[in-house]
């Protein structure tokens, strides 16, 4: 099941990174788990928990 996610304007610097952080969404796109629709809009497929943990790491 895919869902639309709007990226945050700026990274807050927390550890681990937020799920809506632009860096996380870009990493998911490179892994083939998300698709970029617009400048800040992404369509994210279901991401396994271990994969999300790896993507959110600083």
Rosetta silent file (secondary structure, phi, psi, omega in degrees, C-alpha in Angstrom):
SEQUENCE: XXXXXXXXXXXXXXXXXXXXXXXXXXXXXXXXXXXXXXXXXXXXXXXXXXXXXXXXXX
SCORE:     score description
SCORE:     0.000 S_00000001
   1 L     0.000  124.386 -177.926    0.000    0.000    0.000 S_00000001
   2 L   -95.652  150.672  176.647    1.508    3.304   -1.086 S_00000001
   3 E  -139.897  150.276  178.672    1.055    6.645    0.652 S_00000001
   4 E   -86.169  134.354 -179.966    1.948   10.210   -0.227 S_00000001
   5 E  -128.525  132.636  176.819    4.486   11.888    2.039 S_00000001
   6 E  -100.391  123.355 -178.618    5.463   15.545    1.968 S_00000001
   7 L   -68.146  149.285  176.764    9.096   16.138    2.937 S_00000001
   8 L   -69.529  158.289 -179.727    9.929   18.604    5.686 S_00000001
   9 L   -69.721  -35.568 -177.692   11.443   21.934    4.654 S_00000001
  10 L  -148.006  152.204 -179.169   14.582   21.398    6.674 S_00000001
  11 L   -74.708  135.089 -177.555   16.271   18.649    8.663 S_00000001
  12 L   -85.901  -12.708  176.336   15.852   19.027   12.434 S_00000001
  13 L    84.755   12.664 -179.439   19.107   17.209   13.227 S_00000001
  14 L   -78.808  161.584  177.105   17.591   14.530   15.487 S_00000001
  15 L  -122.939  124.037   -6.257   18.969   11.008   15.789 S_00000001
  16 L   -71.311  167.979 -179.340   17.610    8.872   14.162 S_00000001
  17 L   -61.774  152.014  178.165   16.400   11.019   11.283 S_00000001
  18 L   -66.966  155.782  179.060   12.666   11.771   11.033 S_00000001
  19 L   -67.698  -24.498 -178.591   10.576    9.665    8.661 S_00000001
  20 L   -97.631    6.484  179.808    9.677   12.814    6.693 S_00000001
  21 L   -66.357  140.926 -179.359   13.271   14.074    6.396 S_00000001
  22 H   -59.692  -34.581  179.844   14.349   14.776    2.824 S_00000001
  23 H   -66.057  -42.933  179.252   17.479   12.649    3.227 S_00000001
  24 H   -62.473  -45.284 -179.383   15.425    9.621    4.307 S_00000001
  25 H   -65.683  -35.847  177.600   13.045   10.026    1.380 S_00000001
  26 H   -66.909  -40.740  177.903   15.951   10.370   -1.056 S_00000001
  27 H   -64.527  -39.023  177.110   17.549    7.185    0.304 S_00000001
  28 H   -65.145  -36.971  177.948   14.241    5.344   -0.056 S_00000001
  29 H   -64.341  -43.383  179.243   13.995    6.577   -3.652 S_00000001
  30 H   -64.740  -29.865  179.662   17.492    5.294   -4.426 S_00000001
  31 L   -83.460   -6.642  179.024   16.522    1.930   -2.903 S_00000001
  32 L    84.625   14.697 -178.677   13.424    1.750   -5.105 S_00000001
  33 L  -101.223   -3.352  178.287   10.956    1.978   -2.200 S_00000001
  34 E  -144.535  160.262  178.903    9.693    5.483   -2.991 S_00000001
  35 E  -131.483  131.046 -179.747    8.958    7.578   -6.050 S_00000001
  36 E   -83.424  126.115 -179.089    9.446   11.319   -6.290 S_00000001
  37 L  -100.825  -40.933 -176.277    6.378   13.107   -7.657 S_00000001
  38 L  -141.207 -172.189 -178.620    7.186   16.760   -7.077 S_00000001
  39 L   -57.868  -42.736 -178.612    9.889   18.820   -5.412 S_00000001
  40 L  -119.067    1.180 -174.690    8.749   17.810   -1.918 S_00000001
  41 E  -104.571  128.415 -179.937    6.136   15.125   -2.607 S_00000001
  42 E  -127.475  150.296  171.882    6.999   11.420   -2.545 S_00000001
  43 E  -110.162  117.205 -173.602    4.942    8.245   -2.881 S_00000001
  44 E  -108.769  128.349  174.075    6.289    5.665   -0.428 S_00000001
  45 L   -78.200  177.352  175.761    5.601    1.928   -0.649 S_00000001
  46 L   -65.477  128.591 -178.854    5.524   -0.278    2.444 S_00000001
  47 L  -112.662  124.165  177.241    9.032   -0.242    3.944 S_00000001
  48 L   -59.553  150.055 -174.332   10.165   -3.143    6.166 S_00000001
  49 H   -58.750  -44.107 -179.038   11.145   -2.098    9.699 S_00000001
  50 H   -64.424  -37.788  179.537   14.814   -3.139    9.384 S_00000001
  51 H   -66.235  -42.913  179.848   15.163   -1.265    6.101 S_00000001
  52 H   -64.113  -38.805  178.597   13.619    1.896    7.587 S_00000001
  53 H   -62.695  -40.803  179.817   15.976    1.696   10.575 S_00000001
  54 H   -67.336  -40.858 -178.467   18.960    1.478    8.228 S_00000001
  55 H   -68.604  -35.457 -176.791   17.760    4.402    6.088 S_00000001
  56 H   -80.825   -8.696 -177.905   17.107    6.637    9.126 S_00000001
  57 L   -64.277  145.271  178.029   20.589    6.085   10.628 S_00000001
  58 L   -90.393    0.000    0.000   22.881    9.094   10.873 S_00000001
